Amino acid sequence: MTYLNGEIPSLERSLMPSDSCVFEDPLDHTVLKLHNYGMTADRVSGGFLLFNLTDSKLPCSFSPDEIEELDSSLNYVVYDWFNRKILTKQDISSLSLDATGYGWYVLAPQGRHMAVIGRSDLYAGFTAVEEWDESDDHDRIVLKESGPFSFCTEFSVSRLTINGIDRTDDLKICDNLCFIDCEVKNESAEIVIEWK
């Protein structure tokens, strides 16, 4: 939950309930749905924290439109933090939570080539991204603190470097979700991803 120096990656405000659950009793028949947002460099990412406080499995859904701070002109990739996977629109429409279950879902803005999930070991890992520069053939990410990093892309990666060291062979890809394990250090990390 924290950086090595003890700092907590923080979001921009307190969690707020979604309008859809303000007048519903989450102890009875609906999922408690809370949302927040934070900065991924100069872009706004969102997050939904869902709780099923009942003794039965319940359907649930959410949309970027429910977080007013998100840019409605952008597309967002939804990352299921606990299951470590990207959700499709169909996955989201059929989402449910087991009795007393919970979930944390990150909404990452889609850039030219990718959506940045950020530090995959931190709940608010997208806020660890201090810089995100895009160009035609590469993206450059600077993390506040070095650590495992994830992003989602439909493009092919030709090369990935961390602080100038080629780590392309260490990149793991599953269903457009890319993960690179990187030692957690109390120092920044520059990640450059070159595209084919």
C-alpha positions as CSV (number, residue, x, y, z in Angstrom):
1,M,0.0,0.0,0.0
2,T,3.0,2.4,0.5
3,Y,6.2,3.4,-1.1
4,L,9.4,2.3,0.6
5,N,9.7,5.8,2.2
6,G,6.3,5.2,3.9
7,E,4.4,7.7,1.6
8,I,1.0,6.5,0.7
9,P,0.0,6.8,-3.0
10,S,-3.0,8.9,-2.5
11,L,-6.0,9.6,-4.7
12,E,-7.5,13.1,-5.2
13,R,-10.5,13.0,-2.8
14,S,-12.4,10.8,-0.4
15,L,-14.3,7.8,-1.8
16,M,-17.8,8.8,-2.9
17,P,-20.8,6.5,-3.4
18,S,-22.2,6.2,-6.9
19,D,-25.5,7.9,-7.5
20,S,-27.1,4.5,-8.3
21,C,-26.5,3.3,-4.7
22,V,-27.2,6.4,-2.7
23,F,-30.9,5.6,-2.2
24,E,-30.5,1.8,-2.1
25,D,-29.7,-0.2,1.0
26,P,-26.4,-2.1,0.4
27,L,-27.2,-4.4,3.4
28,D,-30.3,-5.6,1.6
29,H,-30.2,-6.1,-2.2
30,T,-27.5,-4.0,-3.9
31,V,-23.8,-3.6,-4.1
32,L,-22.1,-0.7,-2.3
33,K,-20.3,1.1,-5.1
34,L,-17.7,3.7,-4.2
35,H,-15.5,5.7,-6.6
36,N,-12.4,7.9,-6.7
37,Y,-9.9,9.3,-9.1
38,G,-6.2,10.0,-9.3
39,M,-3.5,11.3,-11.6
40,T,-1.5,9.2,-14.0
41,A,1.1,11.8,-15.0
42,D,-1.2,14.6,-16.5
43,R,-4.1,12.2,-17.2
44,V,-7.0,11.3,-14.9
45,S,-7.6,7.6,-14.0
46,G,-10.5,6.3,-11.9
47,G,-11.3,3.5,-9.6
48,F,-14.4,1.7,-8.3
49,L,-14.4,-0.2,-5.0
50,L,-17.3,-2.6,-4.8
51,F,-18.6,-4.4,-1.7
52,N,-21.3,-7.0,-1.5
53,L,-22.5,-6.7,2.1
54,T,-25.2,-9.4,1.7
55,D,-25.3,-13.1,2.1
56,S,-26.1,-13.8,-1.6
57,K,-24.3,-13.3,-4.9
58,L,-25.3,-10.0,-6.6
59,P,-24.9,-8.6,-10.0
60,C,-23.0,-5.3,-10.3
61,S,-21.9,-2.8,-13.0
62,F,-20.2,0.5,-13.3
63,S,-19.3,3.0,-16.0
64,P,-16.6,5.8,-16.4
65,D,-19.6,8.2,-16.7
66,E,-20.3,7.7,-13.0
67,I,-17.0,9.5,-12.1
68,E,-17.5,13.1,-13.1
69,E,-13.7,13.9,-13.1
70,L,-13.0,11.4,-15.9
71,D,-12.9,12.7,-19.5
72,S,-16.0,11.6,-21.3
73,S,-14.2,11.9,-24.7
74,L,-11.7,9.2,-23.8
75,N,-11.9,5.4,-23.8
76,Y,-11.0,3.7,-20.6
77,V,-9.5,0.2,-20.0
78,V,-10.9,-1.6,-17.0
79,Y,-8.4,-3.5,-14.9
80,D,-9.6,-6.0,-12.3
81,W,-6.9,-5.5,-9.7
82,F,-7.5,-8.6,-7.5
83,N,-7.8,-11.0,-10.5
84,R,-5.0,-9.3,-12.5
85,K,-6.9,-9.1,-15.8
86,I,-8.4,-6.6,-18.2
87,L,-12.2,-6.7,-18.4
88,T,-14.1,-6.5,-21.7
89,K,-17.4,-4.7,-22.0
90,Q,-19.1,-8.1,-21.9
91,D,-17.2,-9.0,-18.7
92,I,-18.4,-5.7,-17.1
93,S,-22.0,-6.2,-18.1
94,S,-22.1,-9.7,-16.6
95,L,-20.1,-8.8,-13.5
96,S,-21.2,-10.1,-10.1
97,L,-19.8,-10.3,-6.6
98,D,-20.1,-13.4,-4.3
99,A,-21.7,-13.0,-0.9
100,T,-19.5,-10.7,1.2
101,G,-17.2,-10.2,-1.8
102,Y,-15.4,-7.1,-2.9
103,G,-13.4,-5.8,-5.9
104,W,-11.2,-2.9,-6.9
105,Y,-11.4,-1.9,-10.6
106,V,-9.0,0.6,-12.1
107,L,-10.2,2.7,-15.1
108,A,-7.1,3.6,-17.1
109,P,-7.3,6.2,-19.9
110,Q,-6.4,4.8,-23.4
111,G,-3.5,6.7,-24.9
112,R,-2.2,6.4,-28.5
113,H,-0.7,3.0,-28.0
114,M,-1.6,1.8,-24.5
115,A,-3.4,2.3,-21.2
116,V,-1.1,2.6,-18.2
117,I,-2.1,0.5,-15.2
118,G,1.1,1.6,-13.3
119,R,2.7,0.0,-10.3
120,S,0.8,-3.3,-10.2
121,D,1.7,-4.0,-6.6
122,L,0.0,-0.9,-5.3
123,Y,-3.8,-0.3,-5.1
124,A,-3.3,3.2,-6.4
125,G,-0.3,2.2,-8.6
126,F,-1.4,4.4,-11.4
127,T,-0.5,7.5,-9.3
128,A,3.1,6.3,-9.3
129,V,3.4,7.5,-12.9
130,E,5.0,11.0,-12.8
131,E,5.5,11.4,-16.6
132,W,4.0,9.8,-19.7
133,D,5.2,11.0,-23.0
134,E,3.9,9.6,-26.3
135,S,5.4,9.7,-29.7
136,D,4.7,7.8,-33.0
137,D,7.1,4.9,-32.3
138,H,7.5,4.8,-28.5
139,D,6.1,5.7,-25.1
140,R,8.2,7.0,-22.2
141,I,7.0,6.4,-18.6
142,V,8.7,7.7,-15.5
143,L,7.7,6.1,-12.2
144,K,8.1,7.9,-8.9
145,E,9.5,4.7,-7.4
146,S,10.8,1.6,-9.2
147,G,8.6,-1.5,-9.0
148,P,6.5,-4.0,-11.0
149,F,4.8,-2.3,-13.9
150,S,1.7,-3.1,-16.0
151,F,0.1,-1.7,-19.1
152,C,-2.5,-2.8,-21.6
153,T,-1.9,-2.6,-25.4
154,E,-3.1,-4.1,-28.7
155,F,0.3,-3.1,-30.3
156,S,3.4,-5.3,-30.5
157,V,6.3,-4.3,-28.4
158,S,9.6,-4.3,-30.2
159,R,11.7,-3.2,-27.2
160,L,11.3,-2.3,-23.6
161,T,14.0,-0.7,-21.5
162,I,14.1,0.3,-17.8
163,N,16.7,2.9,-17.0
164,G,18.4,2.2,-20.3
165,I,18.7,-1.6,-19.8
166,D,16.9,-3.8,-22.3
167,R,14.2,-5.9,-20.5
168,T,12.2,-7.0,-23.6
169,D,12.8,-10.7,-22.9
170,D,11.3,-10.3,-19.4
171,L,8.0,-8.8,-20.6
172,K,5.0,-11.1,-19.9
173,I,1.9,-10.6,-22.1
174,C,-1.5,-12.2,-21.6
175,D,-4.6,-11.0,-23.4
176,N,-3.2,-7.5,-24.1
177,L,-2.1,-7.1,-20.5
178,C,1.7,-6.6,-20.2
179,F,3.7,-7.0,-17.1
180,I,7.3,-6.4,-16.3
181,D,8.8,-7.4,-13.0
182,C,11.1,-4.7,-11.6
183,E,12.7,-4.6,-8.2
184,V,11.1,-2.2,-5.8
185,K,13.6,0.6,-5.1
186,N,13.3,4.0,-3.5
187,E,14.3,5.7,-6.8
188,S,12.6,6.6,-9.9
189,A,12.5,4.4,-13.0
190,E,12.3,5.4,-16.7
191,I,10.5,2.9,-18.8
192,V,10.7,3.2,-22.6
193,I,8.4,1.1,-24.7
194,E,9.2,0.9,-28.5
195,W,6.4,-0.2,-30.8
196,K,6.7,-2.3,-34.0
